[in-house]
Amino acid sequence: MEVISLNRELFDSDRAAFLEKAIREYVATSPLNRFESFGGGRIFDQPLVGFADGDDPIFQDYKKIIGDFHFTPREALENHLRLKQIRQRPAHVSVISFVLPVTYDTRLSLRGETVIPSLRWNHTRWQGQKFINELSRYLVSLLENLGYNSLAPELADFYKLENLSNGYVSNWSQRHVAYAAGLGTFSLNDGFITARGMAMRCGSVVTEADIEPSPRPYIDYLANCLFYSEGSCRRCAERCPAGAITEKGHDKNKCYEFLFVRQKEILKEMGREDGYIGRYLGCSLCQTKVPCESRIPTRKKSELRLEI
């Protein structure tokens, strides 16, 4: 009880700072953020954390942008409470969004590939998702121990993918949530460019705790992408082995066909079948060897360079 009381006091003194510290400590110390191979190196670097008001009108906008099936944070939380047979309507709804940058060694391993991902990247995709799931569960448990109903929508029974004519979309988009929480903007390849670049993965938790939202330091949802901000770059399109990225954007159907069909054929042809894990290999070549790999790129063309 003393530990819970102490945590509650620390939480209430600065809720955003408390949660950001908890997330950072978990990422830094959890053995799950270590590869089972590759010498046990880290999967993700220190995270970025942002917060959003669950009743922000932007979440209603997503029903038009993504589809009316996309949950608002309040809908997700209230659905969760109904399943738990809790009828009380939350007075507040907040969203915690976190971005997990891929480590330099993993990014470096992918830069050298042109058709299929490196083994480190492939393991980052699947072991990394397991870590994201556990981090999400940890945050839910932490908040519920503090007395706040919470959930990770991506782990909920009602989370699903919708198969639309232009490709699959989920009813809870982690990148759109991260945008609402002020963590970055979108790009030509449908990626998400954060202060630590687009080579990352992200997750989120919804809670009834009242948490001060983070500012959104942009007004244009494409602001961090050089193609949209100044008409330059297109490096992600050049990196795409499926030809799924053009000046018109990202063709999800071409991308998925390459991921689920062609990559396995290529892997067999190259004799590199050993060591890969997961339902598909992954790809994300368009997220490395590009100016936005690990940062928001400067707009002055002469200054564009990769991290070395």
C-alpha positions as CSV (number, residue, x, y, z in Angstrom):
1,M,0.0,0.0,0.0
2,E,2.9,2.4,0.8
3,V,4.4,1.8,-2.6
4,I,1.0,2.5,-4.3
5,S,0.5,5.6,-2.3
6,L,4.0,6.9,-3.1
7,N,3.5,6.2,-6.8
8,R,0.1,8.0,-6.7
9,E,1.8,11.0,-5.1
10,L,4.5,11.1,-7.7
11,F,2.0,10.5,-10.5
12,D,-0.3,13.4,-9.4
13,S,2.7,15.8,-9.1
14,D,3.3,15.6,-12.8
15,R,1.5,12.8,-14.7
16,A,3.1,13.3,-18.0
17,A,6.6,13.3,-16.6
18,F,5.8,10.2,-14.4
19,L,4.6,8.2,-17.3
20,E,7.5,9.3,-19.6
21,K,10.0,8.3,-16.9
22,A,8.2,4.9,-16.5
23,I,8.3,4.2,-20.2
24,R,12.0,5.2,-20.6
25,E,13.0,3.1,-17.6
26,Y,11.1,0.1,-19.0
27,V,12.7,0.5,-22.4
28,A,16.2,0.9,-20.9
29,T,16.0,-2.1,-18.5
30,S,13.6,-4.7,-19.9
31,P,15.3,-7.9,-21.1
32,L,12.6,-8.1,-23.7
33,N,14.2,-5.1,-25.4
34,R,17.1,-7.4,-26.3
35,F,17.6,-9.6,-29.3
36,E,17.6,-13.3,-28.7
37,S,20.5,-13.4,-31.2
38,F,22.9,-10.7,-32.5
39,G,24.8,-10.8,-29.2
40,G,21.7,-9.7,-27.3
41,G,21.9,-6.2,-28.5
42,R,19.1,-3.7,-27.9
43,I,16.1,-3.7,-30.3
44,F,15.0,-0.1,-29.7
45,D,16.7,3.1,-28.5
46,Q,15.2,5.5,-25.9
47,P,11.6,6.4,-26.8
48,L,9.8,9.6,-27.6
49,V,6.5,10.0,-25.6
50,G,3.5,12.2,-26.3
51,F,0.0,12.6,-24.9
52,A,-3.3,13.6,-26.5
53,D,-6.7,14.5,-25.2
54,G,-9.0,11.5,-26.0
55,D,-11.8,13.9,-26.9
56,D,-9.7,16.0,-29.3
57,P,-11.8,16.7,-32.4
58,I,-8.9,15.2,-34.5
59,F,-10.1,11.7,-33.6
60,Q,-13.5,12.5,-35.2
61,D,-11.6,13.7,-38.3
62,Y,-9.9,10.3,-38.5
63,K,-13.3,8.7,-39.1
64,K,-13.4,10.7,-42.3
65,I,-9.8,10.3,-43.2
66,I,-9.4,6.6,-42.3
67,G,-12.9,5.3,-42.1
68,D,-15.9,5.4,-39.9
69,F,-14.8,2.1,-38.3
70,H,-11.8,3.8,-36.7
71,F,-12.2,4.1,-33.0
72,T,-11.9,7.3,-31.1
73,P,-10.1,6.9,-27.8
74,R,-13.4,7.4,-25.9
75,E,-15.1,4.7,-28.0
76,A,-12.2,2.4,-27.4
77,L,-12.2,2.9,-23.6
78,E,-16.0,2.8,-23.3
79,N,-16.1,-0.4,-25.3
80,H,-13.4,-1.8,-23.0
81,L,-15.4,-0.8,-20.0
82,R,-18.6,-2.4,-21.3
83,L,-16.7,-5.7,-21.8
84,K,-15.7,-5.4,-18.1
85,Q,-19.4,-4.6,-17.2
86,I,-18.4,-1.2,-16.0
87,R,-21.2,1.3,-16.9
88,Q,-19.7,4.5,-15.6
89,R,-18.8,7.0,-18.4
90,P,-15.2,8.2,-18.0
91,A,-15.0,11.9,-17.1
92,H,-11.6,12.1,-18.9
93,V,-9.9,10.2,-21.7
94,S,-6.3,10.5,-22.4
95,V,-3.9,8.8,-24.9
96,I,-0.3,7.9,-24.3
97,S,1.7,7.4,-27.4
98,F,5.3,6.2,-27.6
99,V,7.8,6.0,-30.5
100,L,10.6,3.4,-30.3
101,P,13.5,4.3,-32.6
102,V,15.3,1.4,-34.2
103,T,18.9,1.2,-33.2
104,Y,21.8,2.3,-35.4
105,D,23.3,-1.2,-35.9
106,T,19.9,-2.4,-37.2
107,R,19.4,0.6,-39.4
108,L,22.9,0.1,-40.8
109,S,22.2,-3.5,-41.6
110,L,19.2,-2.5,-43.6
111,R,20.9,0.2,-45.6
112,G,23.0,-2.4,-47.4
113,E,19.9,-4.3,-48.6
114,T,18.1,-3.6,-51.8
115,V,15.4,-6.3,-52.1
116,I,14.8,-8.0,-48.8
117,P,15.3,-6.9,-45.2
118,S,18.4,-7.8,-43.1
119,L,18.0,-10.4,-40.5
120,R,18.3,-7.8,-37.7
121,W,15.5,-5.8,-39.2
122,N,13.3,-8.9,-39.6
123,H,13.8,-9.8,-36.0
124,T,13.2,-6.2,-35.0
125,R,9.8,-6.4,-36.7
126,W,8.6,-9.5,-34.8
127,Q,10.6,-9.5,-31.5
128,G,10.1,-5.8,-31.4
129,Q,6.3,-6.2,-31.6
130,K,6.4,-8.6,-28.7
131,F,8.2,-6.0,-26.7
132,I,5.7,-3.3,-27.7
133,N,2.9,-5.5,-26.5
134,E,4.6,-6.1,-23.2
135,L,5.4,-2.4,-22.7
136,S,1.7,-1.6,-23.5
137,R,0.6,-4.2,-20.9
138,Y,3.0,-2.8,-18.4
139,L,1.5,0.7,-18.8
140,V,-2.0,-0.6,-18.5
141,S,-1.1,-2.4,-15.3
142,L,0.7,0.7,-13.9
143,L,-2.3,2.9,-14.6
144,E,-4.9,0.5,-13.3
145,N,-2.8,0.0,-10.1
146,L,-3.1,3.8,-9.7
147,G,-6.9,3.5,-10.0
148,Y,-7.5,4.3,-13.7
149,N,-9.2,2.1,-16.2
150,S,-6.9,1.7,-19.2
151,L,-6.3,-0.4,-22.3
152,A,-4.0,-0.9,-25.2
153,P,-6.4,-0.8,-28.2
154,E,-4.1,-2.8,-30.5
155,L,-4.3,-5.7,-28.0
156,A,-8.1,-5.5,-27.5
157,D,-10.5,-8.1,-28.8
158,F,-12.2,-5.5,-31.0
159,Y,-9.0,-4.5,-32.8
160,K,-9.0,-5.6,-36.4
161,L,-7.8,-4.8,-39.9
162,E,-10.3,-3.7,-42.6
163,N,-9.6,-4.8,-46.2
164,L,-10.4,-1.8,-48.4
165,S,-10.0,-1.4,-52.1
166,N,-6.8,0.6,-51.5
167,G,-5.3,-1.8,-49.0
168,Y,-5.6,-2.9,-45.4
169,V,-6.2,-0.3,-42.6
170,S,-6.7,-0.9,-38.9
171,N,-9.5,0.4,-36.7
172,W,-6.7,1.9,-34.4
173,S,-3.9,3.5,-36.3
174,Q,-0.8,3.9,-34.1
175,R,0.7,6.5,-36.5
176,H,-2.4,8.7,-36.5
177,V,-2.5,8.5,-32.7
178,A,1.2,9.5,-32.6
179,Y,0.4,12.5,-34.9
180,A,-2.4,13.6,-32.5
181,A,0.1,13.4,-29.7
182,G,2.6,15.7,-31.4
183,L,5.2,13.1,-32.2
184,G,5.6,13.6,-36.0
185,T,4.1,13.9,-39.4
186,F,3.4,11.7,-42.4
187,S,5.5,11.1,-45.5
188,L,5.4,10.1,-49.2
189,N,5.8,6.4,-48.4
190,D,3.1,6.4,-45.7
191,G,5.7,6.4,-43.0
192,F,5.8,8.7,-40.0
193,I,8.7,11.1,-39.5
194,T,9.5,11.9,-35.9
195,A,12.3,13.8,-34.2
196,R,14.2,10.5,-34.2
197,G,13.3,9.8,-37.9
198,M,11.0,7.3,-39.5
199,A,12.9,4.1,-38.7
200,M,10.8,3.3,-35.7
201,R,7.8,1.5,-34.4
202,C,5.1,2.9,-32.1
203,G,2.4,2.0,-29.7
204,S,-0.3,3.6,-27.5
205,V,-2.5,3.2,-24.4
206,V,-5.8,4.8,-23.6
207,T,-6.7,5.7,-20.0
208,E,-9.3,7.6,-18.0
209,A,-6.6,9.5,-16.2
210,D,-6.5,13.2,-17.0
211,I,-3.1,13.9,-18.6
212,E,-2.0,17.2,-20.1
213,P,-1.8,16.8,-23.9
214,S,1.4,17.5,-25.7
215,P,1.6,20.4,-28.2
216,R,1.5,19.6,-31.9
217,P,4.5,21.6,-33.3
218,Y,3.1,21.5,-36.8
219,I,0.1,22.6,-38.7
220,D,0.7,20.5,-41.9
221,Y,0.4,16.7,-41.5
222,L,3.1,16.3,-44.2
223,A,5.4,19.0,-42.8
224,N,8.5,16.8,-42.1
225,C,8.6,15.2,-45.5
226,L,11.0,16.9,-48.0
227,F,8.9,15.8,-51.0
228,Y,5.9,17.7,-49.8
229,S,7.7,20.6,-48.1
230,E,9.9,21.5,-51.1
231,G,9.3,19.0,-53.9
232,S,12.7,17.3,-53.4
233,C,14.1,14.0,-52.3
234,R,12.0,10.9,-53.4
235,R,14.7,8.7,-51.9
236,C,12.1,6.4,-50.3
237,A,10.6,5.7,-53.8
238,E,14.1,4.9,-55.1
239,R,14.6,2.4,-52.3
240,C,11.3,0.6,-52.8
241,P,11.9,-2.9,-54.4
242,A,8.2,-3.3,-55.2
243,G,7.7,0.0,-57.1
244,A,5.0,0.8,-54.6
245,I,6.0,4.4,-54.0
246,T,5.5,7.1,-56.6
247,E,4.8,10.9,-56.5
248,K,1.2,9.9,-56.0
249,G,2.1,8.2,-52.7
250,H,2.2,4.6,-51.4
251,D,0.3,1.8,-53.2
252,K,-0.5,-0.6,-50.3
253,N,-1.7,-3.4,-52.6
254,K,1.6,-3.5,-54.4
255,C,3.4,-3.3,-51.1
256,Y,1.4,-6.2,-49.6
257,E,1.8,-8.4,-52.7
258,F,5.5,-8.0,-52.5
259,L,5.6,-8.7,-48.8
260,F,3.4,-11.8,-48.8
261,V,4.3,-13.3,-52.2
262,R,7.3,-12.1,-54.0
263,Q,9.7,-11.8,-51.0
264,K,9.5,-15.5,-50.2
265,E,10.3,-16.3,-53.8
266,I,13.3,-13.9,-53.8
267,L,14.5,-15.3,-50.5
268,K,14.5,-18.9,-51.9
269,E,16.2,-17.8,-55.1
270,M,19.0,-16.1,-53.0
271,G,19.4,-19.0,-50.7
272,R,18.9,-16.9,-47.6
273,E,15.9,-18.7,-46.0
274,D,17.6,-19.5,-42.7
275,G,17.1,-17.3,-39.7
276,Y,14.1,-15.2,-40.7
277,I,11.1,-15.2,-38.4
278,G,7.4,-14.0,-38.5
279,R,4.5,-14.2,-40.8
280,Y,6.4,-12.3,-43.4
281,L,9.9,-10.9,-43.7
282,G,9.1,-7.3,-43.3
283,C,10.7,-4.7,-45.6
284,S,11.0,-1.0,-44.6
285,L,13.8,-0.4,-47.0
286,C,12.2,2.9,-47.6
287,Q,12.9,3.9,-44.0
288,T,16.6,3.6,-44.2
289,K,19.3,5.2,-46.4
290,V,17.0,8.2,-46.7
291,P,17.4,11.7,-45.2
292,C,14.6,11.1,-42.6
293,E,16.0,7.8,-41.4
294,S,16.9,9.1,-37.9
295,R,15.8,12.7,-37.8
296,I,13.6,15.4,-39.3
297,P,15.6,16.3,-42.4
298,T,16.7,19.9,-42.9
299,R,15.1,21.5,-46.0
300,K,18.3,22.9,-47.4
301,K,19.3,20.4,-50.0
302,S,23.0,20.9,-49.6
303,E,22.8,19.8,-46.0
304,L,21.0,16.5,-46.6
305,R,23.2,13.7,-45.4
306,L,22.9,10.4,-43.6
307,E,24.0,9.8,-40.0
308,I,27.5,8.4,-39.9
